[in-house]
C-alpha cells in the first residue's frame, strides 16, 4: 500500500481534510510517503490522502 516513508517535518502537524471522511474533517499527519500522506482523523481511523487534499494547520 505504501512506498518508502520519507523524512518529513509535517509528520505530527494537524490538518483539515478538503473532503470529509465519514463526517470527520480534522486529523494529524502520521506518515509522509511523497505525494501521499497518512492522516489519523479524530475518530482514530488512519486514511491515505494526496497532499493536495489537505490543508496543514500550523
C-alpha positions as CSV (number, residue, x, y, z in Angstrom):
1,X,0.0,0.0,0.0
2,X,2.8,2.5,0.9
3,X,6.2,3.0,-0.6
4,X,9.2,4.2,1.5
5,X,8.3,6.7,4.1
6,X,10.1,10.0,3.6
7,X,11.7,12.1,6.4
8,X,9.4,15.0,6.8
9,X,8.8,17.9,9.1
10,X,5.0,17.8,8.6
11,X,4.6,14.5,10.5
12,X,2.8,15.4,13.7
13,X,1.1,18.5,12.2
14,X,-2.7,18.9,12.4
15,X,-4.6,19.3,9.2
16,X,-8.1,19.8,7.7
17,X,-9.4,17.4,5.0
18,X,-10.9,19.2,2.0
19,X,-13.4,16.3,1.7
20,X,-14.8,14.8,4.9
21,X,-14.1,11.2,5.8
22,X,-17.3,9.8,7.3
23,X,-18.1,13.2,8.8
24,X,-14.6,13.9,10.1
25,X,-12.6,16.8,8.7
26,X,-9.7,17.2,11.1
27,X,-6.7,15.0,11.8
28,X,-3.0,14.6,12.4
29,X,-0.4,13.7,9.8
30,X,1.2,10.4,10.9
31,X,3.1,9.4,7.7
32,X,4.6,11.0,4.7
33,X,5.0,8.9,1.5
34,X,5.9,11.5,-1.1
35,X,2.7,12.6,-2.9
36,X,0.5,10.8,-0.3
37,X,0.1,11.3,3.4
38,X,-1.3,9.1,6.1
39,X,-3.7,11.1,8.3
40,X,-5.2,9.9,11.6
41,X,-8.6,11.5,11.8
42,X,-10.3,12.4,15.1
43,X,-12.2,9.2,15.0
44,X,-8.9,7.3,15.2
45,X,-9.0,5.9,11.7
46,X,-5.9,6.2,9.6
47,X,-6.5,7.2,6.0
48,X,-4.3,7.8,3.0
49,X,-4.8,11.1,1.1
50,X,-3.0,13.1,-1.5
51,X,-1.1,16.2,-0.4
52,X,-3.5,18.5,-2.3
53,X,-6.5,17.0,-0.4
54,X,-5.4,18.6,3.0
55,X,-4.7,22.0,4.4
56,X,-2.0,22.0,7.1
57,X,-2.8,23.9,10.3
58,X,0.5,25.4,11.5
